[in-house]
């Protein structure tokens, strides 16, 4: 019945969008296989939190649902509900914090919750009445969520006191795996490996042991684990990785030229008149702005791409409009395609280069692309 309603909804609201997000399926699967080749003995759990890093939670899940993966990782109970409502069959791990009432009342099938503190474990142990799967998160140095190594014996006792708690896995998280100095990561690995040895003696039935995210995958040989959580690297963004991985960006944003005009030397462009033409120019407006994910820090700083040329952003990026210099583009018309974010890592408007211009990380640029923008899965 849900499938029927989805088809009716898609037909009823079929439209041509001004802004389109292309998701390249072949690039996503290519990246997944690159990491599998890196360490074939370790399973892979793709991370789809925060709208799959801006790529589209449901779209990415549907691509991966038929692949050989251990489970999908989301941040929240809400994200897990969306996937189940959309017919996703893969196992799910909710790695973020979950309210106790949602854990106790959950009807989601094949879904595990993460326990991130001793206090949370105490409450679960006290109140859980039905068999439920969990992953225990340990704090090996990040000092955000996680049970401290010195609390492991208390955790073991609490779990053994409630037979409804099934620990499907234990996990932790690297704080600086992509940093220049590996000492901190090495120290975390040592703490983790000690925890795993203690855990296996008490709970040999535990299935998954995972600490590595994308950057941490390069330390796999020294880690006592059988799974990697694959986040930003899955989407083709190479942060802190070496040339062993040939990653391909999965996302591309396209729009169209909505207006073309000629301006004179000395004319101002945009809010606060932050751009002044140094010569007669031809400019174009594009119906995308910081609401659509064109970072405001690209004002008088970034580029959009048209006909294999990179056009400078003139003036301030507005909420829904960006203006570019097209003086050197000879044949150009209203309605012509513009690549706002390129899927070519070498382009001036790739996610990596946009992040550098904005003095931030690629994650921030990606997750600020609003969910309402239409994602189209392409080969």
N, C-alpha and C positions, 0 to 999 in steps of 0.2 A: 504493500500500500504506500509506504514512504517513497519507494522508487517511482510509482505512478505520479504522486504529487510533485516530485522533483521535476519530472518530464513536463508536466502541465505548467509548472512555474517557469521553466526555461522557455517554453514556447510563448507563453503570455508576455514575458518581459524581455523578449529578444530585441536587441537594439545595437546600433553601431556607436561605440564609445569614442569620445574625443581623446581619451587616454587609455592605452592598452598595455597591459603587462604580459609579455610573452614568457612562458616557462618552457625551456628546452629540455624535453624528456630525455633525449639521448645524452645530453651533457650531465644530467643528474645521475643517470645509470652509469655513465662513464666514471664519474667521480666515486660513486659507491664501489665500483670494481677496482679502482686504483687503491683504495684503502684495504679492500679485501686481499689484494695481491701483496700489499705491504707486510701483512702478517696473516697468512691463511689459517693459522691455528686458533685465531681469536675471532669470536663472533662480533657482529656489528648491530648496534642499536641506533638508528637514525633519530636525531633530535628535531622535533617539530614544534617546539615551544614558540610563543610570540608570533603566531601566524606563520610558522615555518620560516622564521627569520625574515618575514616580510614577503615570502614567496607564495603564500596561500596554503593554509593548513590542510584543507580538504583536497586540493589539487595535488599536493605533494604526497599526501597519504594514499591517494588512489593509485598513483604511479608505483609506490613502494609496496603496496598491499600484497602483490603477487611475487615479490622478490624474496630471496632467502635471507631473511633478517631475524634477529632474536625477538625483538619487540620494538614498538615505537615509543619514543619518550616525549611527553608533553609536560607542561608546567602545572596545569590546573585541572580540577575536576570538570570545569566548564569545557575545556578543550577536549577532554576525553568523551564527554557527552556528545559534543558535536560529531566526533569521529564515529561513534557508535550509531548516532542518528543518520549518518550518511552511509551507513552500511559497511564501514571498515571492519575487517575481520581479524587483523593482526592483534597480537597481545599488546597491551599498553602499560607503560609505567608512568604514573603521575609523580614527577620528581620534585615538584614544588610543595609548599605547605598546603595541607588539606584540613578543613575544619573537621573536628571530631564527629559532628552530627552527620556530615557527608560520608565519612568513612563507615560509621555504624549503620547508616541507612542505605548504603550504596546497592544498586541493583545492576551495576555495570558488569558485564561478563568479561572474564580474562583481563581484569584490570588490577594492577598492584599499586599500593600507596607507599610513599616514602615517609619514614619516621626520622625526624631530624633533631630530636632532643630527648634527653632522659625523661624530662617532665611529660612530654607527649607520649612516650612509651609507657610511663606509669598509668596515665589516664586510659590509654588503649587497653592495657593489660587488665585494668580494673573493670572496664565496661563492655568489652567485646564479647558478643554472644554467638556469633556465627563465624565459620571458617573464612579467613581473609588473608590475601597475600600481601606481603610487605617487603620493602627493601630498607635496610637500616643504613643511614648515612653516618659516617664517622668523620670527625674533624681532625685531619692530619696536618693542618697548618693554615688553611684559608681563613679560619676563625669567623665564619658566618654561621651557617647551619651545621649541625652534626654533633654526635655524641663524642665526647673526648676519649682518647685511648684509655685513660685512667678509669673511665666509667664502664669499661667493657664487661667486667664481672657483674656489676649491678644490672646491666642490660641483659645478660645471659639469664640471670635469676628471674627477672620479670617475664621474659619470653617463655621460660620453662614453666612458669606458674599459670599460663593460660594456653591451653592446647589449641585454641582457635586461631592463634597467631602462627601463620606459616611464613617463615623468612625465606622468600624466593631468592633474595640476593642481598649483598652488602655493597656499599659504594662509598666513594669519597671524591674529592675534586682538587685538581692541581691549581695552585695560586699563580704560578709563574713559569709554566711549561714552555712558553714562547719567549722567555727572557734570555738575555745574553749569558747570564751566570746560572749554571745548572745545579749549583750547590743546594739551593732551597728545595728544588724538585727532588734531588737525590735523597735529601733528608725526609721528605714526605713519603717517598717510595719505601724507605727503610721502616718508617712507622707503619705504613700500610701492610707491608709484607709480614710484619710481626702480628698485626691484627688478624690477618687472614689465617695464619697458623693456629692461633688461639681459637678462631671461629670454627675452623674445619674440625677441630677435635670435639667441639661441643655440638655442632650442627652439620654433620656430614651430608645431610639431605639438601642443604642450600645449593642452588643451581648456579647463580650468577655472581661473579666478582668483578667489579668495574670501578676504575678510577680515571682512566684515560678519556679525555675529550680529544678534539682534533689535534691540537699541538702535542698533547701527551702521547699520542700514538707512536711518536718517534722513540719513546723510551720503553716500548712494549717488551723488549727482550729481558729487561731487568725487573719487570713487574709480575707479581704473582696474581694474575687475573686471567679471565677467559673471555673478556668482552670489552669492546671500546664503544663509547658513546660518540657518535659522529655528528657534529654540529656544523659550524661554519664551513668546514672543508667540504661537506656534502654538497654545498651550494656553489662550490668552485672558487672560494675565496682563500687564497694561500696566505695565511698569517703565521709567521714563525716556522714554516715548514721548509724543507730543502728540495732539491731538484729531483728527488726520487719520485715525487708525485707530480704528474702532469694534469693539473686541475683545470676545469673549464667552467666559467661562470654560467649559471643556469638562468638568470633573470635578465630581461631586456625591457626597457620602457620606451614606448613610442607615442607620438602625438602628431599634430598637424599644424601647419602655419595657418593662423586665423586672420592675419592682416599684414600688409606690407606698406611701408611709406618711406618717402625720402625726407631727410631732415638736413638742415643747413649747419655749417660750421658755427659753433657757439650755442646751438640748441641743447636743451637739457632733456634728460630721459629719466622717468621713474620718480618714485617718492623721494622726498628730500633733495631732489635735483642732484643726486650723487654722481651722475655721469654727464660730462659736457663733451659734445662732439668737437674733435680737433680739426675736422674737415667735413665736407659734405658727405653724407652717408645714406645707405639704404638699410633700414632696420625691419625686423619682423617680430610680431608678437605670437607667442605660443600659449595655448590655454592650460598651462600648468604652472603651479607656484609652490610655495612651501606647504600648502595644504596637501598637495599631491605628492610631496616628497622631494621637491627641488629645494635643497637646503638653502636657507637665507644667507648663509656664509659664502655662497657662490656668487653673490652680488658683486659685479665688477671683478670677478675672480675666476669663474668657471666657464665651461664650454658646453654647447649642444652640437650634435652632429647632423649635417645635411649633405647628401651627395658626396660622401667621403671627405667632406671638409668640416673642420671644427670652427664653430662660430662663437665668438666671445659674447658672454652675457653682459649686456650694457644696462647699467642702472641697478636699482634694488630689485631683487626677486620679490614679487608681490604674492598675495595669498593664493591667487589662481592664475596669475599671468607672469610670464618671463619674456624679456625682450632681448633679441640677439642682433649682432651686426652681420648682415648678409651682403655687404658692399661688394665683396669679391665673388659672389655667386651670380653667374650670368643668367642662366635659365632657371627661374624660380617663380612659383605661383602660390597663391592661397590654396590650401588643401594639400600641398606637398608634405610628404612624410618627414618627420623629425625624430631622430633617436635621442631621447632624453638621457637614458642610462644605457650604455653599451654593454654587450656581452663579450666584448673583446678586451681582455685585461690591459692591453697596450694602448687603448684609446684614451684620450684626455678626459672622457666622460664615463670611464669605467668606475665601478664601485671603489676599487682600490685607490684610484687617483682622485676621485671626489673626496674620499675620506681624508687623504693627505692634504688637499687644499683646504678642507674645513678643520684641519688639526684635530681630528677625532678618529674613531675606529669604524671599520666597515659595518659592524653590527648596528651602530646607531643610525647610519644612513638607511640601511635595509629595513629595519623595523619601523621606521617613520613613514614608510610607504603605506597609505591607508588601506584598510581591508576592503573598503567599498569599491576600489578600482578593480575593473574586470581582469581576471587572470585567464589567459588562454594557453592551454597546453599545446605546444608545437613539437614536431619531430626534430 
